[in-house]
Amino acid sequence: MSEPFVSVQCGDNIELLRDLPDNFVDACVTDPPYGIGFMGKEWDTFKPGVETARVIESTQCESENPNLKGRQRSPASSPSAVEYNRTLGGQRMFQEWTEAWAREMFRVLKPGAHLVEFGAPRSHHRMMSGIEDAGFEMRDCLAWMFGQGFPKSLNLHDEWEGWGTALKPAFEPIALARKPFKGTLTANVQEWGTGALNIAGCRVGTELVTSLKGLGQNKNLNDDSWKGIGSRPEPTTSVGRWPAAVILDEAAGAILDAQTGQSTSGVQKRPNPRKGGIWSTAPGAAQEGPQYGDTGGASRFFYCAKVSRAEREYGCESLPARTAGDMTGGRAEGSAGLDNPRAGAGRTSGSRNAHPTVKPIALMRWLARLVTPPGGLVIDPFLGSGSTGIAATLEGFNFIGFDKEQEWVTVAEARIAAWLAKDKAA
């Protein structure tokens, strides 16, 4: 297999997308800004009426917001770069911005190509509306659930001790959208290679699964919902469970298994209306074949993205180390802002990949594999530190990535090259 084509560019993604031809890309997998003012970052702030940054004399943030205490800002920055705008106008601006880049993405994607986009619980409705306004059809909304979230709450004191402003974050919604196509799905897949999901390549687990298909009135029998009515079905065998719209990290999987305990999956029986359905225990109900027959916690029903602690830094060894202050927006060592969870507390000095929203490579590989045809081209217009690029190339896909910050382009190039070399040497 030839080495994947990789192109990483620094610049405005809308301008760079305009350089690509129509109907060119097979899939878009991306993690854009969420419009929530994440850690006070300028790239995640949408404040209407602010067209250019105005010069301010003081570089010290003067705010009662604990997310900003101890933070320094550039004299050329506007307060809009650090304050999260919660007004209706600000949220509409985020939606319009989403529509603007999604329209250009719509043009370059092939008919039937999928867009996979991460969002935030607070703003994903605006994000999805922007995607729809750009011309995409919403196909599903996945939930990536994680157990390592940190509460970013402003806690009250005195007589209101124990009250706060936020729950512990535990999931991110992932929009699954598709560019409409003409004609049948089969014809579109044959012409463009896009429009369908790679179910077989994304099944969960490795156990042998026997399903029953060919029901009279039900016609199509999926793995979990057959009621056992009608003519005798014929068994078909596959590996792993049908992928669900819920994805777990290891911590979330462990929490779920601790709550559910161990269980053993049932066995399908030959349908007999006089003796019950496929789970019948009535005497004489013949076994049709094992459906799953496995034992374990409830996490086995979902894909669990395993994360390596070293994967964030791998390939960045030659890059300069960053302090904890650098990684939390320039806050001073020992400041209250540095220790506040809403500012990203817990980040330590010495990291060379300081990007605040690095996604697990296993998660991004699963998503890229789900929506991309063999040998296809994946694009990420919000490259960040390159996790999508790593995932796409490790899956054998070609990749194009854009980011407006040269710092992240440098990090992404180093990480993608290192992971490709590691995979080639394996």
Summary of the structure (lengths in Angstrom):
residues: 426
radius of gyration: 24.4
end to end distance: 14.1
largest distance: 85.2
contacts: 1344
relative contact order: 0.17
helix: 29%
strand: 21%
